[in-house]
Amino acid sequence: MKAIIAGAGIAGPVAAIALQEIGVEVELFEARDAMDGDEGLFLTLASNGHSVLDVLGLDAFIRAEPHIPTPRIAFLGARGNRLGTVSNGRSTTGAPITLMRRSLHRALSVEAERRGIAVRRGCAVTGYRQDENGVTVRCADGYEQSADILIGADGIGSKVRAAMPGEQVLPSYTGLINLGGILPGSGLAPTTGEMRMIWGSRAFFGYAVRNNGEAWWFANIGDAREPSRTEMHKGRDGWADQLTALFAGDLPLMPDLISRTSEIHAYPIHDLPHVPRWCDGRVVLIGDAAHATSPSSGQGASLALEDAAYLAVCLRDIADPGAALARFEAERRPRAEQIVAEGRRRGAYKAPRSSVQMWLRDALMPFVFRFLVTEKSLAWIHDYRVPQTAA
Ligand SMILES: Cc1cc2nc3c(=O)[nH]c(=O)nc-3n(C[C@H](O)[C@H](O)[C@H](O)COP(=O)(O)OP(=O)(O)OC[C@H]3O[C@@H](n4cnc5c(N)ncnc54)[C@H](O)[C@@H]3O)c2cc1C
């Protein structure tokens, strides 16, 4: 069997490696000419995502990249008062980690190529046609190639999804803008074992500090109306001024980190709560293309890794490609959609609405973290392991 995978981000290289392991010939078509440069910030791999890397023998490559062990998330109030702690799950090979998205992407891509998987860069998939014998994939430069299946791992703005028949869905704005940056030599002590998240009076903040003092931070600000591209391009100083004003009077650490950071990344957060179809005959969507989730879930990359591994199990155990892809969708959709909804729910708590609500939140949260949001209540996310058979 031959598979073409559109997109060599996170899901793409891992799907390629998992398929190669079961004897499928794979080629990756990636729209970008080179591996992602400095784009993107950091993301967390929870224990469910790590377990996929373990099974494929990839965990050691990822842990060799700069990272911060983040087995826990500590939640603080606006003035630094501790409200509670939640777990990111338990991993067999070590703590869940936070790492730069580009490190994860590069390590996975390099390893896929080292294992002999062909990557055609600068090749943006625009569509496909299929019959009972196979699928022919079309690229923007006119190049065409045929295979037995096409896997759309081309992210939230998937062109493979757009080429599928039926109702089209567009990413949905979540009402939050994500900002963040990296500050080397922050002077802060390492946040050993935890990501700290702070419910500020007017916005949400998160940070973790590496052993070498480098601070990784993000902020989420609520804006019910989706900002235009022009509004998003207000430059480093524009964002720093806005954030500093939003965190004025809260824990001084926040304006301090922001004002000393030389580059601030900003993007509106979108998700995809429900994509009507994930597969069309010999074509299937995985990762963000099928179910992009807000970073508030902490699960975008982990879900993409789960998809990659489970798709390989389906293709190994079910002889007919169309039936294997349909089984993949049927099994994965409920979990993925539940996690996207969870990301939305968590995001809604980030944008403060009134001082009374904030007061209530600070008063109630210690009980919530003690009795309701616990390792046990989150086990459905973190303790999930990809089934080893699709039978
Ligand atoms: C540049 C970039 C920066 C990101 N930064 C962050 C971040 O800071 N924090 C965070 O939580 N998440 C970030 N994400 C999203 C995160 O990587 C995903 O949510 C998650 O890891 C799921 O991965 P994925 O492989 O499904 O999608 P993605 O990681 O988005 O990968 C999709 C890949 O498909 C390629 N592609 C797109 N269109 C086509 C096409 N038509 N043909 C062929 N290839 C195509 C893209 O170039 C990309 O390499 C980023 C994604 C990208 C692309």
The ligand as a MOL file (V3000), in Angstrom:
LIG
                    3D

  0  0  0     0  0            999 V3000
M  V30 BEGIN CTAB
M  V30 COUNTS 53 58 0 0 0
M  V30 BEGIN ATOM
M  V30 1 C 3.8550 27.4390 11.9620 0
M  V30 2 C 3.0070 26.8470 13.0710 0
M  V30 3 C 3.1800 27.3220 14.3750 0
M  V30 4 C 2.3980 26.7940 15.4200 0
M  V30 5 N 2.5930 27.2600 16.6880 0
M  V30 6 C 1.8880 26.7490 17.7180 0
M  V30 7 C 2.1020 27.2020 19.0430 0
M  V30 8 O 2.9050 28.1040 19.2960 0
M  V30 9 N 1.3730 26.6600 20.0510 0
M  V30 10 C 0.4560 25.6600 19.8110 0
M  V30 11 O -0.1800 25.1620 20.7590 0
M  V30 12 N 0.2310 25.1950 18.5610 0
M  V30 13 C 0.9250 25.7300 17.5120 0
M  V30 14 N 0.6810 25.2740 16.2390 0
M  V30 15 C -0.3520 24.2640 16.0480 0
M  V30 16 C 0.0900 22.8860 16.4880 0
M  V30 17 O 1.2730 22.5130 15.8380 0
M  V30 18 C -1.0200 21.9250 16.1750 0
M  V30 19 O -2.1550 22.2900 16.9130 0
M  V30 20 C -0.8370 20.5080 16.5640 0
M  V30 21 O 0.4540 20.1850 16.8720 0
M  V30 22 C -1.4500 19.5600 15.5370 0
M  V30 23 O -0.5400 19.3460 14.4930 0
M  V30 24 P -0.9370 19.0830 12.9770 0
M  V30 25 O 0.2090 18.3400 12.4080 0
M  V30 26 O -2.2980 18.5060 12.8610 0
M  V30 27 O -1.0240 20.5330 12.3280 0
M  V30 28 P 0.1450 21.5940 12.0910 0
M  V30 29 O 1.1590 21.5000 13.1350 0
M  V30 30 O -0.5430 22.8970 11.8680 0
M  V30 31 O 0.8400 21.1260 10.7120 0
M  V30 32 C 0.2230 21.2490 9.4510 0
M  V30 33 C 1.2990 21.1860 8.3880 0
M  V30 34 O 0.6710 21.1530 7.1060 0
M  V30 35 C 1.3230 22.0590 6.2260 0
M  V30 36 N 0.3470 22.4530 5.2000 0
M  V30 37 C -0.6400 23.3740 5.2780 0
M  V30 38 N -1.3470 23.3790 4.1350 0
M  V30 39 C -0.8070 22.4670 3.3160 0
M  V30 40 C -1.1080 22.0100 2.0040 0
M  V30 41 N -2.1390 22.5200 1.3000 0
M  V30 42 N -0.3410 21.0260 1.4620 0
M  V30 43 C 0.7040 20.4870 2.1580 0
M  V30 44 N 1.0410 20.8990 3.4020 0
M  V30 45 C 0.2760 21.8530 3.9830 0
M  V30 46 C 1.7630 23.1970 7.1550 0
M  V30 47 O 2.8000 23.9550 6.5910 0
M  V30 48 C 2.2110 22.4110 8.3940 0
M  V30 49 O 3.5520 21.9930 8.2720 0
M  V30 50 C 1.4190 25.7850 15.1630 0
M  V30 51 C 1.2400 25.3250 13.8330 0
M  V30 52 C 2.0250 25.8460 12.7930 0
M  V30 53 C 1.8290 25.3300 11.3740 0
M  V30 END ATOM
M  V30 BEGIN BOND
M  V30 1 1 1 2
M  V30 2 1 2 3
M  V30 3 2 2 52
M  V30 4 2 3 4
M  V30 5 1 4 5
M  V30 6 1 4 50
M  V30 7 2 5 6
M  V30 8 1 6 7
M  V30 9 1 6 13
M  V30 10 2 7 8
M  V30 11 1 7 9
M  V30 12 1 9 10
M  V30 13 2 10 11
M  V30 14 1 10 12
M  V30 15 2 12 13
M  V30 16 1 13 14
M  V30 17 1 14 15
M  V30 18 1 14 50
M  V30 19 1 15 16
M  V30 20 1 16 17
M  V30 21 1 16 18
M  V30 22 1 18 19
M  V30 23 1 18 20
M  V30 24 1 20 21
M  V30 25 1 20 22
M  V30 26 1 22 23
M  V30 27 1 23 24
M  V30 28 2 24 25
M  V30 29 1 24 26
M  V30 30 1 24 27
M  V30 31 1 27 28
M  V30 32 2 28 29
M  V30 33 1 28 30
M  V30 34 1 28 31
M  V30 35 1 31 32
M  V30 36 1 32 33
M  V30 37 1 33 34
M  V30 38 1 33 48
M  V30 39 1 34 35
M  V30 40 1 35 36
M  V30 41 1 35 46
M  V30 42 1 36 37
M  V30 43 1 36 45
M  V30 44 2 37 38
M  V30 45 1 38 39
M  V30 46 1 39 40
M  V30 47 2 39 45
M  V30 48 1 40 41
M  V30 49 2 40 42
M  V30 50 1 42 43
M  V30 51 2 43 44
M  V30 52 1 44 45
M  V30 53 1 46 47
M  V30 54 1 46 48
M  V30 55 1 48 49
M  V30 56 2 50 51
M  V30 57 1 51 52
M  V30 58 1 52 53
M  V30 END BOND
M  V30 END CTAB
M  END
